[in-house]
Amino acid sequence: MQPEALKEAQAWLRKAQSDLRAIEILIKDSDFPPDIVCYHAQQAAEKALKALLTAYGVPFPKSHDLVLLNRLLPSTVDVGVQPRVLAELSYFAVGSRYPGELEEYSHGLAEKLSQYALTVHSVSADLIHKLHSEMDEEDRGSETVSNDA
């Protein structure tokens, strides 16, 4: 991973963390708005996936489709949730923001989606940390070789 990619990936993770923090604040109120929590859950998962794609050097389109973003990742990467969960979360990028067919949001649904988003963020952050550590090890190894030469 290039240093610039690491910085950008970390920036995506910080933005995802902001959405998770918004969820945390909202859920403290027993009468929280579930549609807004669902929206922030989708946003947190989306930004975490974009952080991973950035870290792996994979270009991605402007899209809220979490299944698509997940498919762009290397096949060995597991973000900790099933594609059906990503599809469910994807709906809330736009669907939760306007009146429409799914207007009955529950606190239970919002809390479940929040946990999914937290999982995607945690797994993404761990994978990026691992990539960064591997990059540091490679750099130390190449320094040793050049010092020995």
Secondary structure, DSSP 4 states (H G I P E B T S, - for coil): --HHHHHHHHHHHHHHHHHHHHHHHHHTSTT--HHHHHHHHHHHHHHHHHHHHHHTT----S---HHHHHHHS-TT---SS-HHHHHHHHHTTTGGGSSSS-----HHHHHHHHHHHHHHHHHHHHHHHHHHHHHHHHHHHHHHHHHH-
